[in-house]
Amino acid sequence: MESLNEIKDSLRSIFKDEVQLYTLKGVEKASLFLGIIATFFIVTIVVLLGIIFGSIALAKYLNGRLDHEYMGYLIVAGADVLLAVLLLIMVARRKIPLLTNLFVRAIVSIFKINEDEDQ
């Protein structure tokens, strides 16, 4: 009877260890995923700030070259609107959001999904 209790205790211990192992693996994958998302947003914010300050600097430069108070801002704003329209047209034609492949690759690498697995 003691051997059965020992086996039962061993099985409980193994089960608890397995649960802890899978919990830790899940936490690791979730933290990796959240780290990638946070990094993406930080890089996006830095790039957007660079674009904004670059646009302001370009507009001021154009104002000085054109010897006009607001023409540089209008030219830069028009270029920004034109780029936004072209980007929207491109996304509408593809019917796939931008950077989708980047996120899919990140998720596949984090969760180690094989492309050959049946779904």
ABEGO torsion letter per residue (X at the ends): XAAAAAAAAAAAAAAAAAAAAAAAAAAAAAAAAAAAAAAAAAAAAAAAAAAAAAAAAAAAAAAAAAGBAAAAAAAAAAAAAAAAAAAAAAAAAAGBBBGAAAAAAAAAAAAGBBAABBX
